[in-house]
Amino acid sequence: MLRLAILFFVIALVAAVLGFTGVAAAFAGAAQIFFYVFLVLFLLALLVAVLGGRPHDVV
C-alpha cells in the first residue's frame, strides 16, 4: 500500500511540473487544433457521401 501511495505521489509531482510550466497548455492547444481539423474532415466526408454517393439502383 505504501508503494502505491509513493507511486501516486511521483505521478502527481510529474503532472504538477508539466502543468505549472505551460506544457499542458501547449498540448491542450494542439488537441483543440486537431479536433477542429478532424471535425472539418468529417463534415466534408459526410457532405461527399450525401451529395455524391453511389446510385442506389446498382446491383
Phi and psi in degrees as a GROMACS rama.xvg file:
@    title "Ramachandran Plot"
@    xaxis  label "Phi"
@    yaxis  label "Psi"
@TYPE xy
-67.5011  -37.5516  LEU-2
-61.7211  -40.3576  ARG-3
-64.8724  -41.3362  LEU-4
-64.0219  -39.9653  ALA-5
-67.2798  -40.2027  ILE-6
-60.8004  -45.6816  LEU-7
-65.1328  -34.0617  PHE-8
-65.3381  -43.4833  PHE-9
-65.5204  -42.2507  VAL-10
-62.8066  -39.7193  ILE-11
-65.6306  -37.5319  ALA-12
-65.5692  -43.4519  LEU-13
-63.7673  -43.5819  VAL-14
-63.859  -37.6642  ALA-15
-66.4836  -42.7214  ALA-16
-62.8924  -44.3537  VAL-17
-68.2228  -37.3572  LEU-18
-73.1963  -34.2637  GLY-19
-82.0494  -17.0526  PHE-20
-94.2665  -4.089  THR-21
93.4317  -0.647561  GLY-22
-65.6826  -38.0103  VAL-23
-63.2442  -37.6341  ALA-24
-66.7906  -36.7591  ALA-25
-65.636  -43.5352  ALA-26
-67.1936  -34.3394  PHE-27
-66.6854  -38.7692  ALA-28
-64.5256  -41.8639  GLY-29
-64.4386  -40.2564  ALA-30
-63.5595  -37.7701  ALA-31
-66.4963  -40.8499  GLN-32
-63.0654  -46.3847  ILE-33
-60.6881  -37.7561  PHE-34
-60.0416  -47.5383  PHE-35
-69.9022  -36.187  TYR-36
-62.921  -47.3763  VAL-37
-71.3896  -27.7226  PHE-38
-65.4695  -43.6373  LEU-39
-64.6782  -42.8194  VAL-40
-62.3238  -39.1806  LEU-41
-63.7466  -44.029  PHE-42
-66.0973  -37.5095  LEU-43
-64.986  -42.4905  LEU-44
-64.5503  -39.3467  ALA-45
-64.8713  -41.6638  LEU-46
-64.6042  -42.0893  LEU-47
-65.6064  -39.2766  VAL-48
-67.2158  -37.2327  ALA-49
-76.4124  -43.705  VAL-50
-87.6709  -33.5206  LEU-51
-121.265  28.2309  GLY-52
-70.6616  172.028  GLY-53
-67.2338  150.896  ARG-54
-64.0044  151.269  PRO-55
-79.6068  -17.676  HIS-56
-94.9711  17.4037  ASP-57
-76.8851  129.137  VAL-58
